[in-house]
Amino acid sequence: MRRVAVVEGDGIGCEVIPVAREVLQVLLPDAETFDLEVGCARWERSGHAITDGDLDEMRRADAILFGAVTTPPSKEYASVIVRIRKELDLYANLRPVRGRGFDISIVRENTEGLYSGIEEISEDCAVTHRVITRRGSERIARFACGLVKRGGHLTIGHKANVLRSCLFFRNICIDVAREAGVRVKECFIDALCLDILMHPERYDVIVTTNLFGDILSDVAAYLVGGLGMLPSANIGDRHALFEPVHGSAPDIAGKGIANPVAAVRSAAMLAAYLGRSTAVQEVESAIQEIFSQGVMTPDLGGTATTREFGDALLSLLRQRIEGRT
């Protein structure tokens, strides 16, 4: 039996993940799910946002469905999701952006760069080290090349004209792509953020460093209706975590209006990872059908609550899946 750890987290994570969990249970009825509490709310209550025991539970799970956690600007609080990515070595962050006429996979190196956690802070100066290693660059480049379909190409996003660490990353990615027989393009990351909005059809798979990938995927969310729409996968050699790209959104938390689509799409990616190869297509077809009926949350111009959208989607999914069995 497959075991899936479910982390709702903070803010709207507690509203969208229950919908995503139900979708997952429809797709994988034989999977066992269990809850883990991590995040800011737990830290405020107990002084611990995440423990070694929580990480051990995640390691024992076959996959993790993760909501969103708040990271307060405090010296005493370290990012939960960054720690999970590093501890479980989830080095590849895959963020698909799909719409009419384009299908883009943004691949972000997930354990190095400016999120390496090596920082020095004094009264007059703060320094964050940008760590780019050969091992990290080679494996993220290989992962990205593995996603390039026949006839496609890999775009490397960088700032090699200014940063030597980017030049190092760029050169390694080019070498890996050539060895894999993958056609390569490259683009300065600032220009790429603009061009992906103007000409999304030009792109196939994009690989870039940690912070740049975080920013680029948020920018690309504009193409499909905002951050409430984008899922992501954090993949390592032994573990995997799936989460919506958006954060905990405290400004709308508790209002029942959060868009669950990103979380639901993440659950579909998780189901595909655990063996239901048709999960992403099944869920996407159902989402588009619900949209065509005018059922949308306020961020998309509709009036549906999180629960109303989720109930409509689940009803359709169950009808379609049970109708085939």
C-alpha positions as CSV (number, residue, x, y, z in Angstrom):
1,M,0.0,0.0,0.0
2,R,1.2,3.5,-0.9
3,R,1.5,5.9,2.0
4,V,1.2,9.7,1.4
5,A,2.0,12.3,4.0
6,V,-0.3,15.2,3.9
7,V,0.8,18.6,5.2
8,E,-1.8,21.4,5.1
9,G,0.6,24.0,6.6
10,D,-0.6,27.5,7.2
11,G,-3.1,30.0,5.8
12,I,-4.9,28.8,2.7
13,G,-3.0,25.6,2.8
14,C,-5.6,24.4,5.3
15,E,-8.4,25.2,2.8
16,V,-7.0,24.0,-0.5
17,I,-5.2,20.8,0.6
18,P,-8.4,19.1,1.9
19,V,-9.8,19.4,-1.6
20,A,-6.6,18.1,-3.2
21,R,-6.5,15.2,-0.7
22,E,-10.0,14.2,-1.7
23,V,-9.0,14.3,-5.4
24,L,-6.0,12.2,-4.6
25,Q,-8.2,9.6,-2.8
26,V,-10.4,9.4,-5.9
27,L,-7.4,8.9,-8.1
28,L,-5.6,6.4,-5.8
29,P,-8.4,4.8,-3.7
30,D,-6.0,2.2,-2.3
31,A,-3.4,4.8,-1.0
32,E,-3.2,5.5,2.7
33,T,-2.9,9.2,3.7
34,F,-1.7,10.5,7.1
35,D,-1.4,14.0,8.5
36,L,1.7,15.9,9.6
37,E,1.6,19.4,11.1
38,V,4.5,21.7,10.3
39,G,4.7,25.4,9.8
40,C,4.4,28.8,11.5
41,A,1.2,28.1,13.4
42,R,2.9,25.1,15.1
43,W,6.0,27.2,15.8
44,E,4.0,29.9,17.5
45,R,2.3,27.3,19.6
46,S,5.2,25.0,20.5
47,G,8.5,26.7,19.4
48,H,9.1,24.0,16.7
49,A,8.0,24.5,13.1
50,I,9.3,21.1,12.1
51,T,11.2,18.3,13.9
52,D,13.6,15.6,13.0
53,G,10.7,13.2,13.7
54,D,8.5,14.9,11.1
55,L,11.3,14.5,8.5
56,D,11.7,10.8,9.4
57,E,7.9,10.4,8.7
58,M,8.3,12.1,5.4
59,R,11.2,9.8,4.5
60,R,9.1,6.8,5.2
61,A,6.2,8.0,3.0
62,D,6.0,7.2,-0.7
63,A,5.2,10.9,-1.4
64,I,4.2,14.1,0.3
65,L,1.3,16.4,-0.5
66,F,2.2,19.8,0.9
67,G,0.1,22.9,1.2
68,A,1.8,26.3,2.1
69,V,3.7,27.5,5.1
70,T,4.2,31.1,6.3
71,T,7.8,32.2,6.9
72,P,7.9,35.1,9.3
73,P,10.8,37.6,9.1
74,S,12.4,36.3,12.3
75,K,16.0,35.3,13.1
76,E,14.6,32.3,15.1
77,Y,12.5,30.9,12.2
78,A,14.1,29.0,9.4
79,S,12.1,28.2,6.2
80,V,10.4,24.8,6.6
81,I,10.1,24.0,2.9
82,V,13.7,24.9,2.2
83,R,14.8,22.6,5.0
84,I,12.6,19.7,3.7
85,R,14.0,20.2,0.2
86,K,17.6,20.0,1.5
87,E,17.1,17.2,4.0
88,L,15.3,15.0,1.5
89,D,17.5,16.1,-1.3
90,L,14.6,17.2,-3.5
91,Y,17.0,18.8,-6.0
92,A,14.6,19.2,-9.0
93,N,11.7,21.6,-8.8
94,L,9.4,21.0,-11.8
95,R,6.8,23.7,-12.4
96,P,4.6,23.0,-15.5
97,V,2.9,26.0,-17.2
98,R,0.3,24.8,-19.8
99,G,-2.2,26.8,-21.8
100,R,-3.6,27.3,-25.2
101,G,-0.7,27.0,-27.7
102,F,2.1,26.4,-25.1
103,D,3.4,23.7,-22.8
104,I,6.3,24.8,-20.7
105,S,8.3,22.9,-18.1
106,I,10.3,25.2,-15.8
107,V,13.0,23.2,-14.0
108,R,14.5,24.9,-11.0
109,E,17.6,23.7,-9.1
110,N,16.1,23.3,-5.7
111,T,18.9,22.8,-3.1
112,E,21.7,25.4,-3.9
113,G,22.0,28.9,-5.1
114,L,20.9,31.8,-2.9
115,Y,18.7,29.4,-0.9
116,S,21.7,27.4,0.3
117,G,21.3,28.9,3.8
118,I,24.9,30.1,4.2
119,E,24.5,33.7,5.5
120,E,26.4,36.2,7.6
121,I,24.6,39.1,9.2
122,S,26.2,41.9,11.2
123,E,25.0,45.4,12.2
124,D,26.2,47.0,9.0
125,C,26.3,44.1,6.5
126,A,24.4,41.0,5.4
127,V,25.9,38.5,3.1
128,T,24.1,35.5,1.5
129,H,26.3,33.1,-0.4
130,R,25.2,31.8,-3.8
131,V,26.5,28.3,-4.0
132,I,26.6,26.6,-7.4
133,T,28.3,23.2,-7.5
134,R,29.2,21.0,-10.5
135,R,27.3,18.1,-9.0
136,G,24.2,20.2,-8.5
137,S,24.4,21.7,-11.9
138,E,25.0,18.4,-13.7
139,R,22.1,16.6,-12.1
140,I,19.5,19.3,-12.6
141,A,20.7,19.6,-16.3
142,R,20.3,15.9,-16.7
143,F,16.8,16.0,-15.2
144,A,15.8,18.9,-17.5
145,C,17.2,17.1,-20.6
146,G,15.1,14.1,-19.7
147,L,11.9,16.1,-20.0
148,V,12.7,17.4,-23.5
149,K,10.5,15.6,-26.0
150,R,11.5,14.6,-29.5
151,G,11.9,17.8,-31.6
152,G,12.0,20.0,-28.5
153,H,14.8,22.0,-26.9
154,L,16.2,23.2,-23.6
155,T,16.5,26.8,-22.7
156,I,19.1,27.8,-20.1
157,G,18.1,30.9,-18.0
158,H,21.1,32.7,-16.5
159,K,22.9,35.9,-15.9
160,A,26.3,34.7,-17.1
161,N,27.2,38.2,-18.4
162,V,27.4,39.5,-14.8
163,L,27.8,36.5,-12.4
164,R,30.6,34.0,-12.7
165,S,28.5,31.5,-10.8
166,C,26.0,31.7,-13.6
167,L,28.7,31.3,-16.2
168,F,29.7,28.1,-14.4
169,F,26.1,26.8,-14.3
170,R,25.5,27.7,-18.0
171,N,28.6,26.0,-19.3
172,I,27.8,22.8,-17.3
173,C,24.2,22.7,-18.6
174,I,25.4,23.2,-22.2
175,D,27.9,20.3,-21.8
176,V,25.2,18.0,-20.3
177,A,22.7,18.9,-23.1
178,R,25.2,18.3,-25.8
179,E,26.1,14.9,-24.3
180,A,22.4,14.0,-24.2
181,G,21.9,15.2,-27.8
182,V,19.5,17.9,-26.7
183,R,19.2,21.1,-28.7
184,V,20.1,24.1,-26.5
185,K,19.1,27.8,-26.4
186,E,20.1,30.3,-23.7
187,C,18.7,33.6,-22.5
188,F,19.5,36.2,-19.8
189,I,17.0,35.7,-17.1
190,D,15.6,39.2,-17.1
191,A,14.9,39.1,-20.8
192,L,13.5,35.6,-20.4
193,C,10.9,36.8,-17.8
194,L,9.6,39.2,-20.4
195,D,9.8,37.0,-23.5
196,I,8.0,34.1,-21.8
197,L,5.0,36.4,-21.4
198,M,5.2,37.7,-24.9
199,H,6.0,34.5,-26.7
200,P,5.3,31.5,-24.5
201,E,5.0,29.2,-27.6
202,R,8.7,29.6,-28.1
203,Y,9.6,27.6,-25.0
204,D,9.7,23.9,-24.2
205,V,11.8,23.0,-21.1
206,I,13.6,25.8,-19.2
207,V,16.4,25.1,-16.6
208,T,17.7,27.7,-14.2
209,T,19.1,28.2,-10.8
210,N,17.1,28.3,-7.5
211,L,16.1,32.0,-7.0
212,F,15.8,32.6,-10.8
213,G,13.5,29.6,-11.2
214,D,11.3,30.8,-8.3
215,I,10.8,34.2,-9.8
216,L,10.4,33.0,-13.4
217,S,7.7,30.5,-12.5
218,D,5.8,33.2,-10.6
219,V,6.0,35.5,-13.6
220,A,4.8,32.7,-15.9
221,A,1.7,32.2,-13.7
222,Y,0.3,35.3,-15.4
223,L,-0.1,33.2,-18.6
224,V,-2.6,30.9,-16.9
225,G,-4.5,33.1,-14.5
226,G,-2.3,33.6,-11.5
227,L,-0.5,31.7,-8.8
228,G,-3.7,29.8,-7.8
229,M,-3.3,27.8,-11.0
230,L,0.3,26.5,-10.9
231,P,1.3,23.1,-9.4
232,S,4.8,21.9,-8.7
233,A,6.8,18.8,-8.0
234,N,10.0,18.6,-5.8
235,I,11.8,15.5,-7.0
236,G,14.8,13.6,-5.7
237,D,16.3,10.2,-6.3
238,R,14.4,8.7,-3.3
239,H,11.7,11.1,-2.3
240,A,9.1,13.5,-3.8
241,L,6.9,16.3,-2.6
242,F,4.1,18.0,-4.5
243,E,2.8,21.5,-3.7
244,P,1.0,24.5,-5.2
245,V,3.4,27.2,-6.3
246,H,1.5,29.8,-4.2
247,G,2.2,30.7,-0.6
248,S,0.0,30.8,2.5
249,A,-1.8,34.0,1.4
250,P,-2.7,35.3,4.9
251,D,-4.7,38.2,3.4
252,I,-7.4,35.8,2.2
253,A,-6.9,32.9,4.6
254,G,-10.1,31.9,6.4
255,K,-12.4,33.5,3.8
256,G,-13.2,30.4,1.9
257,I,-12.3,31.9,-1.4
258,A,-8.8,30.4,-2.1
259,N,-8.4,28.8,-5.5
260,P,-7.7,25.0,-5.0
261,V,-6.7,24.4,-8.7
262,A,-2.9,24.5,-8.0
263,A,-3.2,22.1,-5.1
264,V,-5.5,19.8,-7.1
265,R,-3.1,19.8,-10.0
266,S,-0.2,19.0,-7.6
267,A,-2.2,16.1,-6.3
268,A,-2.7,14.8,-9.8
269,M,1.1,15.0,-10.4
270,L,1.6,13.0,-7.2
271,A,-0.9,10.4,-8.4
272,A,1.0,10.1,-11.7
273,Y,4.3,9.8,-9.8
274,L,2.8,6.9,-7.8
275,G,1.7,5.1,-10.9
276,R,-1.7,6.5,-12.2
277,S,-0.2,7.6,-15.5
278,T,-3.5,9.2,-16.7
279,A,-4.0,11.3,-13.5
280,V,-2.9,14.7,-14.9
281,Q,-5.0,14.3,-18.0
282,E,-8.1,13.1,-16.1
283,V,-7.9,16.0,-13.6
284,E,-7.2,18.6,-16.2
285,S,-10.1,17.5,-18.3
286,A,-12.4,17.8,-15.3
287,I,-11.1,21.2,-14.3
288,Q,-11.7,22.6,-17.8
289,E,-15.2,21.1,-17.8
290,I,-16.0,22.8,-14.4
291,F,-14.6,26.1,-15.8
292,S,-16.8,25.8,-18.9
293,Q,-19.8,25.5,-16.5
294,G,-18.8,28.9,-15.0
295,V,-17.7,27.5,-11.7
296,M,-14.7,29.6,-10.7
297,T,-13.2,31.2,-7.6
298,P,-13.1,35.0,-7.3
299,D,-9.5,35.3,-8.5
300,L,-10.7,33.9,-11.8
301,G,-13.7,36.2,-12.0
302,G,-16.2,33.8,-10.5
303,T,-18.1,33.6,-7.2
304,A,-17.6,30.0,-6.1
305,T,-16.0,29.2,-2.7
306,T,-13.1,26.9,-2.3
307,R,-15.5,24.2,-1.1
308,E,-18.0,24.7,-3.9
309,F,-15.4,24.5,-6.6
310,G,-14.0,21.4,-4.9
311,D,-17.4,19.7,-4.6
312,A,-18.2,20.3,-8.3
313,L,-14.8,18.9,-9.4
314,L,-15.0,15.9,-7.1
315,S,-18.5,15.1,-8.3
316,L,-17.5,15.1,-11.9
317,L,-14.3,13.2,-11.3
318,R,-16.1,10.4,-9.4
319,Q,-18.8,10.3,-12.1
320,R,-16.2,9.9,-14.8
321,I,-14.0,7.4,-13.0
322,E,-16.8,5.2,-11.6
323,G,-18.4,5.3,-15.0
324,R,-15.4,3.5,-16.5
325,T,-15.1,0.9,-13.7
